[in-house]
Amino acid sequence: MSRGRSGGGARVRRALVTGGGVRVGRAIALALGRAGYDVTVHYHGSREAADEVVEAIRASGRQAHALRADLSDPEAVPGLVARAAERLGGLDLLVNSAAIFPRARPEEVTLESWDRVFALNARAPFLCAREAAARMTEGGSIINIADVAAFEAWPTYAPYAASKAAVVSLTRSLALAWAPRLRVNAVAPGPVLLPPGSTEEERSRAAANTALGRVGSPEDVAGAVLYLDAAEFVTGEIVRVDGGEHLRRSPEA
């Protein structure tokens, strides 16, 4: 199966990136624009940042739009995806990047905070994927942004880690459910963007924990997204972008 892409007269790919105004989502949206995609940049509270991403993509010669939605509200999801598809003239790629990661010891986690994390980090990707899948033609692609936290013990981020484990499971289930018409994959970043307030000591420790001896960048995650959208014989895969950190954690290391 061969899919049209930008360049050489091929059809331009059209992408929706949730959380596309900040952090990893921002890098993904910008990379897609540079690669020739038309992009809808979703945001919730970061309107100015999303507008900056839109302007940068337009400056590269591609179409771009910013759309606001609170993805923790399930009623907001259908409207967002429908508006994105309408603005772009269709939808070929969904990148589920929007997420929150509150820090707390397990005994400090409230029912409200647990539900808030799962509403945005796990339920919203499922609902966005379902709405996008209904609008995609053969060759469509969904890429979820998971996290190495899905495979590790993070005692001060238990709800976040659990929600990302759900994303990993969801990715595999949807990949099988929607094959061969659509492909569903995920990227699991490691130390590419440390939590706000991280110290230099924490950054150095994170770098030392990787096989490559350094911290990565959001652009490394964006590169994996571009690869997965182009890799037509890959589905249900979880690509770790962690500098080999998981090798250091293996029993043989």
N, C-alpha and C positions, 0 to 999 in steps of 0.2 A: 504494500500500500504506500503510495507516494502522496504527500500532501504539499499543496502550494505554499510557498514562503515568499517573503519580500525579496526583491531584487530579480533581475533577469526577466521581468514581466510576470512573475508569479504573484499570486494573491497575497496581500499583506495579512499577517496574523494579527488578530484582535484580542487584547488581553484585559482582564480585570484583576487588579491587585488590591486585596483588602489590606488596610493598614499601610497604604503605599506612600504616606507622607513622611514617615519617620523611621529611623533605625534600619533594620534589615529590609523592611518593605520598601523603603525609599530607594535603597541601592538596587533592589530588584526592578522597580518601576523604571528607574533611570537606565539601567542596563538593557531592558526590553526596548525602550525608546531608541537607544543608540543602535540596537540590532535591527531596527526597522519595523518594530511593532507599533500599532496604534494602541493606546493605553487609557483605560479609565482608572483613575487613582481614587480609591476609597479612603475616607478619613472619618473620624468621629469628632475629636476635639482639636485637631491640628490643621485647621483650615489654611493658615498662612503657609505652613510647610508644604501642604499638598499643592497649593497654587504655585509654589516655587518649582516643584517637580513637574507640574503641567507645563509651565513656561519653558523649562529646560528641554522637555521632550519636543515641544513645538518648535523650539529653536533648531532642533536637529532635523526638522522637516517632516515629522510625523504628527498625526492627530493625537490629542490628549484632552481629557476632561477630568474634573474633580467632582466627586459625588459624596455627600454626607449621609451617614446612616449609623444608628446605634445597633450594632450587630448582636448585642446582648438581648435585644428585643426581637423575638422570632418573627413578629409581624413586619419588621423593617426589611427583612431579607428579600422577599420576592420583589418588592419595589426596587431595591438597589440593583439586583441582577437584571431586571427588566429594563430599567433606565440605562444601564451600561450597554446592554445589547442593542437598544434602540439608538443610542448615541454613536456606537461604533459600527452599526449596520450588521451586527452579528457578534458571535463570541466563539473564539477558538481556544482560549487558554484562561483558566482561572488559577490564580495563586492565592491561597489562603494564608495570609501572613499576620493578620491582626491577632494580638494576644496581650494578656496582662500577666505579670509575674510578681505578685505581692510576696514579701518575705515575712515569714512568721514561723515560730516553733509550732509543732503539731498541737500542743495544748493551748496555743493562742488562736488557732484557726476557728472562726465562728461559722455557723451554718450559712450565714449570709455571704461571707467571703468565699466559702467553698463553692456555693452555687454561682456566684458572680464569675469565678474563674472558669468553671465548666461551661457556663452559658456562652462565654466569648471564645474560649480556647478549644472547646470540643463540639458543642452543639452548633455554633455558628458555621464552622467549616462544613459540617454535614449538610446543613440547610442550604448554604451557598452552593455546595457541590451539586445537590439535587436540583436546585433551580437552574444552575448553569448547564447541567447535563441535558435538561429538557430543551435547551435552546441550541445545543451544539450539534453539528453534523459529524459524520464519520471523520475521524482524525483529530477530534477535539482532545484536549489534554487538561488534566487537573493536577496541580502540584501543591501539596500541603507542606507548610513549614512546621516540622516537628522540633525535636531537640534531643541532644544526647541524654538529657534528663529522663527521657523515656526508658533508658536502659540502665540508669544508675540510681544510687540512693542519695537524694538531696534532702536532708532532714529539715532544713529551714525553708524549703519550697515544695512541701509535700503535695498540695493541691495542683500546683503548676506541673510538677513531674507526672502526676497521675493523669492530668488532662492531656499531656503530650503522649503518654503511653496510649491513651484512647485514640489520639490522632493516628498513631502508627497502625493500630488495629483497624481503624476506619479506612485508612488508605488501602490496605490489603483487601478488605472486604469489598470496597467499591470497585477496585481494579478488576476483581473477578466478576462482580455483578454486571459491569458495563462493558466488559470485553466482548467482542473485538472492536466495537464501535468507538469507544473512548479508552484512553489510557489514564491511569491514576498512579502517581508516584509521590514521594515525599523527600525532603531534604532535612537532615538532622544536624543542625549546626552545633559545634562545640564552642571553644573560647574564641569567638569572632567579634563579640561586642559585649564587654563585661557589664554587669549591672551598674546603674548610676551610683556614684559615690565610692566605687572601688578604688583601693589605694594602689600605689606603685608596687608595694609588697605583694598584694593579691595578684596584680598583673604579672609580676615576675614568677610567682608560684604557678599561675595558670600556664605560662609559657614553658616552664620547666616540666610540667606534666605531659606535654605533647612530645611525640617522637621527633617532630621537626624543630623543637626548641623555640617556638615563637607563637605569639597570638595571631590569629588570622584577622580577616576584615569582612564586613558585610558584602563587599564585592566578591569574595570567594563563594558566598552563598548564591549570589546572583549568577555567577558562572555555572554553578551546578543546576540552577533552574533552567538556564539556556540550554545546557546539555540535555536535560531530561525532556524538555519540550521537543528537541530535535531528534531524540533517540527513539525511533519508531518501533523498535523491537524490545523496548523496555517498559514493563508495567508492573505495578505492585512492589516496586523497589524502594528501599529506604537508603538514601545516599548520605553517609556520614561526612560532614565537612568539619573535621575536628583536629587536623594536623597529626593524626595517628594517636590521639590521646587514648583511644580504646585499647591500643596495643600495650601501652604502659600499664593499663589496669588488668590485663590478662594474667592468668596464673603463671605463665612462662616468663613474664617480664621481670 
